[in-house]
Amino acid sequence: MIFVTHSQPVNTDDDKIRVTRAQLWDGLVQKANNALPFVAAMTDCTVTARISDTVFDRDIVVRGEPQTERITLVEPNRVVFTRTAGSVLGVIANEIEGDDDDLRLRFSFALVVPDAEPGSSEEQAYADGMKDDYLEAVGSTIAAVRATVANQGQDS
């Protein structure tokens, strides 16, 4: 099993548009429903079943590999993606930390790479690739939320 976590500030001194906790939460909910604008490696994202207001299933394709995920929205701070089908199973979490003055977004994942021995170079290579993808996803998620906030400001 591989486990990686990364936390990144949402707002920096250079950001002209400040994102609030509520706006970040709205962005994570949008990403859970349609991750295409947020995750460059994803080419398909289709919600297939709504179990409740806070739980639903979706089919995704990442780097050409189909996967199925159950999404759980834990308002106001966490979205959990449980991979239930595909080549790699496990759990991914997007968590909002801090308040509006010190807002951070944490992505974590714990995944099982089938056909790879625990601690093997194959598992480590997969973990390194996933870490790169998720570091990029943290930044692109924050950027997409900030762009949405900026567009909403122009619509006002």
N, C-alpha and C positions, 0 to 999 in steps of 0.2 A: 504494500500500500504506500502511496506517496501522499505527502501532506505539504501544502504550501500555503502561506498566508502573506498578504501584503496590504499595508495601509498607506493611503496617500491623502495629503491635505486637499480639500475641495477648493478652497479659496486661498490664493496667495496675494501678496502685496501688489503684484503686477496685474491682477484681474480687475478689469473695469466693471464687469458684471459680477455681482456677488450672488451666489446660490444659497438659498436658505435650506434648512432641514426639510421643511414641507415640500419645497420644489425638488429637492433631491429624491425624496420618497416618491413623488409623482413620477419622476424620471425612471426610477427603478421598477415601478409598476408598469410603465410603458414598455420598458426593456423586457420585462417578464412576458408580456403579451406579444411583443414583436421585437426581437433582438436585432433584426437586420441593420437598422441605423446605428447600432451600438457596437456590434461585434463584426469586425472586418472578415474574419475567417468563416463566418456563417453565411450560407447561401440559401437556406430555407428555414422558416420558422412558422409552424402552423398549429394553432390551438385546436386540439382534437376533442376535448371533453372538459366541461365545467362541472366540477363536483360540488362546489359551493362558491360563495363570493370570494373566498380566500384560497381556494385550492383548485388547480386545473392541470390538465395534461397537455403537453405539446410535443410535436415531432420536429426535430431540427436536423440540419445537415451541416456539419462542421468539417472543413477540409475534405469534403467528399464522403464523409462517414455519417450514415444515418444514426440518430439516437432518439430515444424517447425520454422525456423528463416529466416528473410531477413537480409542479411549482406550488410552494406554500408561501403566502404573503403574511408576514407577521408585523402588522402595522404597529408602530410607525418606524421600525428600524431594521427589519431583516427580510430578505427574500431568500428562500432555500430552494435549490434545484436538486432534486434527487433523480439521478440517472437510473432508469428502470430497464432500459434495453439499449443495446449497442455494444460496441467493441470494448468500451471502458465504462465500468459502473462505479458509482460512488455519490458523493454529496458535494455541492458547491454552494457557498453562502456569500451573499452581498450584504454587508452590514454598514449602517450609518452610525458613526460614533461622534461624540461631542455635541456641542451646541452650535448655534449660528456663528459664534465668534471663533470657534476652533473645530470646524466641521471636517470630518475625515470619512473616507470611504474605504472599507476593508473588504477585500475579496479573499476567500479561503476555499481550498478544496482538499478533499480526501478521496482519492480514487484508487481503484484496484486495476492494475494492468494485467489482464489475463495472459497466460503463456510467458510471463516474465517472472523470473525468480526474485523474491524480495531482496532488495539490496544489490541486484545485478546491474551491470553497466547498461543493459537494455532498459530496465526500469528507470535508471537515472537519466538516460537520454530522453525518455518520454517525459519525465518530470521536468527536465530543463526546457523542453519545447513547450510544455503546458505553462510553465512559469512565464516564459516569454510572451505567450498568447495572453495570459491573464494580466500581466503588467500592462500590455498594450490595451487590453479591455478596460482596465481601471481608468486609464487616461482618456480613452475614447468615450467611455460612459460619462465621465465628468464633462468633457467637451460637448457632447451631444445635449446633455441637460442644460449646460450654460447657453448653447445656441437656442434651445427652446425658450429659455427664460428671456433671452435677448429679443427673440421674435415676438413673444407675448408683450414685451414692453413697447415694441413698435406698433402693435395692434391696438394698444390702449388709447 
